[in-house]
């Protein structure tokens, strides 16, 4: 049996879709499973023990007509595999088109009305309710394929070589580490960097032996540098310096992660790490850290969650700005003591 999963992006969405892969492989161990993914996120899945192969979607490269022959060769390869099941977990017009062109024997996807992708599917799976978590919606495709749903799997298998490499590269020693994630795709999902810096200072005073790994993309480097200035000896600004596998192993190494609503937050949840997840405009029941809603810290406002990428409230970004460093510090202390 051959199976193709389509979930090209984003980082958090790919992480949340991994239980589908784990359960498919657990209950159909003979299956050859391939994953169609944006090349930017492909390193997360390379060498995954449950995957036969990763099919790279070169979204940026293929936007130029001169690279379309590459795209057509990729589509031809997909069709030549004669997939038994094609599972589209992205449910956008682009993924639905590629899923349909793969010409598998059975195509199942999510019933999402935004771009009409469900028109390509043999079967579309509805979201049970507005507040149904994304992970549960992804998993809902499995009963239609005769695959039982449970939690007896390892979400993100360890990569010992990567873990050893980061310990050697950054001389992590035996220190207690806290991961700090100051970035997020939407500006209004970012807790103020000044608040992060104040929080780190409070934690340093309370836990003198603790060190801090500031994670994020190259774009987050200035924010990481601002936080690092709290104590350059105990703070590592790793923004833009880690690969995706290294980021995962850094999170695994840490005792706590304090984060905005962003991809690495879902990594921490998948690893079962204690979390302080700072939420403002988004709905944690729908896209929060799966199984860790008690780790979410937010305040109630008439407009929150608005699910919008731009704030229109009379006090801009008040849903996050009103979270004081002291309140987050007290919440973090409870997680560390626990």
WOLIN-V686502 format. One record per pair of residues at least 6 apart in sequence whose C-alpha atoms are under 6 Angstrom apart, sorted by the first residue. I is the first residue (numbers start at 0). J is the second residue. D is the distance in Angstrom with one decimal. If there is no record, write none. Layout:
I&J&D ; I&J&D
This chain:
0&30&4.8 ; 1&30&5.6 ; 1&31&4.8 ; 1&32&5.9 ; 1&82&4.9 ; 1&83&5.4 ; 2&32&4.7 ; 2&82&5.6 ; 2&83&5.9 ; 2&84&4.9 ; 2&85&5.9 ; 3&32&5.9 ; 3&33&4.9 ; 3&34&5.8 ; 3&85&4.8 ; 4&34&4.8 ; 4&86&4.8 ; 5&34&5.9 ; 5&35&4.8 ; 5&87&4.7 ; 5&88&5.8 ; 6&36&5.8 ; 6&88&5.4 ; 6&89&5.2 ; 7&35&5.9 ; 7&36&3.6 ; 7&37&4.6 ; 10&262&5.2 ; 11&262&3.9 ; 11&265&5.7 ; 15&134&5.5 ; 19&138&5.8 ; 31&51&5.5 ; 32&50&5.2 ; 32&51&5.3 ; 33&50&5.9 ; 33&51&5.7 ; 33&52&4.9 ; 33&53&5.6 ; 34&53&5.0 ; 34&54&5.8 ; 35&54&4.6 ; 35&55&5.9 ; 36&55&5.3 ; 36&56&5.4 ; 37&55&5.8 ; 37&56&4.6 ; 38&55&5.1 ; 38&56&5.6 ; 38&57&5.7 ; 43&243&5.7 ; 43&244&5.8 ; 61&67&5.8 ; 77&101&5.2 ; 78&101&4.7 ; 78&102&5.8 ; 81&103&5.8 ; 82&103&4.6 ; 83&103&5.6 ; 83&104&4.9 ; 84&105&5.0 ; 85&103&5.9 ; 85&106&4.8 ; 86&107&5.1 ; 86&108&5.7 ; 87&108&4.6 ; 88&108&5.9 ; 90&109&5.7 ; 90&116&5.5 ; 91&114&5.6 ; 91&116&5.3 ; 92&114&5.3 ; 92&116&4.8 ; 95&116&4.9 ; 99&119&6.0 ; 106&120&5.3 ; 106&121&5.2 ; 107&120&5.5 ; 107&121&5.9 ; 107&122&4.9 ; 107&123&5.9 ; 108&123&5.0 ; 109&123&5.1 ; 109&124&4.7 ; 110&117&5.7 ; 110&123&4.8 ; 110&124&5.1 ; 110&125&4.8 ; 117&123&5.9 ; 126&136&5.7 ; 130&284&5.7 ; 130&285&4.9 ; 131&285&5.6 ; 132&284&5.9 ; 132&285&4.2 ; 132&286&5.9 ; 133&286&5.9 ; 154&269&5.8 ; 162&248&5.5 ; 175&209&4.9 ; 176&209&5.8 ; 176&210&4.9 ; 176&211&5.5 ; 176&253&4.7 ; 176&254&5.9 ; 177&211&4.9 ; 177&253&5.3 ; 177&254&5.9 ; 177&255&5.0 ; 177&256&5.8 ; 178&211&5.8 ; 178&212&4.8 ; 178&213&5.9 ; 178&256&4.5 ; 179&213&4.7 ; 179&256&6.0 ; 179&257&5.1 ; 179&258&6.0 ; 180&214&5.2 ; 180&258&4.5 ; 182&219&5.7 ; 183&189&5.8 ; 183&261&5.3 ; 185&308&5.6 ; 187&316&5.9 ; 189&259&6.0 ; 190&319&5.5 ; 194&324&5.5 ; 196&226&4.7 ; 198&324&5.1 ; 210&233&4.9 ; 210&234&6.0 ; 211&234&4.7 ; 212&235&5.1 ; 213&235&5.9 ; 213&236&5.0 ; 213&237&5.5 ; 214&237&5.3 ; 214&238&5.0 ; 215&238&4.3 ; 216&238&5.0 ; 216&239&4.4 ; 217&238&5.5 ; 217&239&3.8 ; 219&238&5.9 ; 220&238&4.9 ; 223&236&5.3 ; 227&234&5.1 ; 255&273&5.0 ; 255&274&5.7 ; 256&274&5.0 ; 257&274&6.0 ; 257&275&4.6 ; 258&276&5.2 ; 259&276&5.8 ; 259&277&4.9 ; 265&288&5.5 ; 268&288&5.4 ; 274&294&5.4 ; 275&294&5.3 ; 276&294&6.0 ; 276&295&4.7 ; 276&296&5.9 ; 277&296&5.1 ; 278&297&5.2 ; 279&318&4.9 ; 279&319&5.3 ; 280&303&5.6 ; 280&304&4.4 ; 280&305&5.2 ; 280&306&5.3 ; 281&304&5.1 ; 281&306&5.0 ; 282&304&5.6
